[in-house]
Amino acid sequence: MDKRIRAEARSLQKELTEHSHRYHVLDDPVISDVEYDRMLARLMEIEERFPELSTPDSPTKRVGAPPLDAFEQARHSLPMLSLDNAFNDGDVRAFHARIVKLTGADTVAYTVEPKLDGVAVELVYEYGLLVRAVTRGDGVTGEVITENIRTIRSVPLKLKTALTPPLLEVRGEIIIKKDGFEKLNRVRMEAGEKLFANPRNAAAGSLRQLDSKITAQRPLDIFVYGVGRTDGLELTGQARMLDQLKEFGFPVNPHIRTCPDVSQVIDAYRELDRLRGTLSYEIDGMVIKVDDMGLQQQLGEKIKSPRWAVAYKFPAVRETTVINDIIVQVGRTGTLTPVAILEPVNVGGVTVSRATLHNEDEIRRKDIRIGDTALIIRSGDVIPKVVKIIPESRTGDEKVFIMPDKCPVCGSDIQRIRQDRSHINKCVNVSCQAQLKERISHFVSKKALDIDGMGKKIVIQLVDEGMLRSYADIFVLQEDRIAALDRMAEKSAANLIAAVNASKTVSLRRFIYALGIDHTGENAAKLISDQFTTIEEVMSLTPEKLEQIHGIGPETAFAVCLFFSNPENVEMVQKILDAGVNVINEKPVSDSGTDHPFSGKRFVLTGTLHTMTRSRAKQQLESLGAKVTSAVSAKTDFLLAGEKAGSKLEKARQLGIDILDETQFLTILKREI
Ligand code: D41
């Protein structure tokens, strides 16, 4: 190849990268769009003729890659924590007072940032190159969306620096600006496609595309706000870190300020609230962070959020509308909740047509009647609420709501139970179809067994058809019967069965959470699964033993024991296990020691697995300290061979490597540590 062609390609790559950064990050272009497009077209032509000249950070890589079959999962090397909320100045002063108390500092400087309403992601740069991008997911593991992220023009594919750090994990928020959102929805409307409810949903939907060529068409943007693991960087404070990230070429929000003390933080919040309407993107509050990283370290973190940061939310948005009806919903535990059916109204950019009314007492207290005009608030992602009615709008035709005395779904008796200072109404029939649908939906939800494709609608259909009477029925669903359901394509039936099978290996943490025990959410489930290894062990715990776990209160301890003291529940769990579900423990290597037979071993996975996906198997192995590689070599310790294993199995046999089938693998994986 001609040396001049190579030089031209390199020079175009460099210049286009610089111009793209000036345009998308600095908002300060120095050449015209036409000129940019001409240079890009020339570079594409060269790279097509000489593919060896196309580097991973070439600007031509932003147009999208071949579509994926599914997203891989990846574990964040440091968990992506969430933020506690503050709703008024008092909350912020209390946050500050706790920091002063815990650190003994006289004054604390804070860096404050607009809180963007988008999708949190982590971008991993190795030796300066973008190698991986992962969604926040549940904070521990997320989906690998590297190809989609590459299409975002303001994301650097390569760091702008001569002193490249070996590792930099950058965290930020992917957003769609207001004008881009409106244009996107206009185009969708013209094409007869479903509209996105708000910019955040549009951003999330765009990142969830398996075909990155579609993502490339969406007006996505990013602001970065922090780092995960780094190697080769000296970081001392939040503001200086953001400056460093800006120098590396990342977009950092221009409205970030450092405040010398908490009073200025509160001033900055007022200022940001005033500015809010003029911003080109949506924000829902301000994030306040202790600037000094030494102090941050000293303060540390709770299970899900750091002690050194808080989100000061903007007040909820309000709107008035008419209550057309009040219906009663039956929840997972049988609780009847009255819900207001509203004349649809736009509240802060979202169309609201329902609002919770909590319980009968609340309706009485607020004297809410069918036909009333009411004030509705919506704060962030919380369910809209009816604040009060507008008495001046009464005509006299409003109807008083009467709580039914039988369950509206199964007709069973309703029990009135005192709870705190009010009453709740409960359907006494544990096999009530409405409860069953809610329980199963919870059992298969993202944070529980995570059965993809088993949304609320499908669950309702399956229960109505009599195909689901208990959790265990999920695992014996038959593909042909599902395919025969209304509105169900053959392909989706097959996908659903595959997802059910993949969920058959589940961590103890997710399993406990999935059971939907009172007072036992994600947190409690994690705390319990950190202390115990098997579900059998958890089922036989006493309240005293549970209460010894730091973070588990008497209510949870009692609820868990009560749950397992019911023979029906024990039988229900046994049936799930009999249906082929493997509950395994995924303790991190650090607390489990290195005694597991798989720890430190090199694995290659091949073929189709039936009780989990390969990526889940990989996660499990890595959490035990094993290494998973793609090619079989003399260094490989084990080959995990699923169905239809091909050449890798052959090679492993030739090399005399230990081969495990799925059953053998699971037996060892589940071994107590
Ligand atoms: O703008 C944001 N949405 C934002 C989110 C921000 N400016 N800073 C953040 N800082 C953190 C910590 C302090 C935990 C590093 C965050 C988030 N977290 C966050 N985003 C989503 C979950 C948590």
Residues whose N, C-alpha, C, O or C-beta is under 5 A from the ligand:
A	BS01	D41	L81 S82 L83 E113 P114 K115 L116 A120 E173 Y225 G226 V287 A309
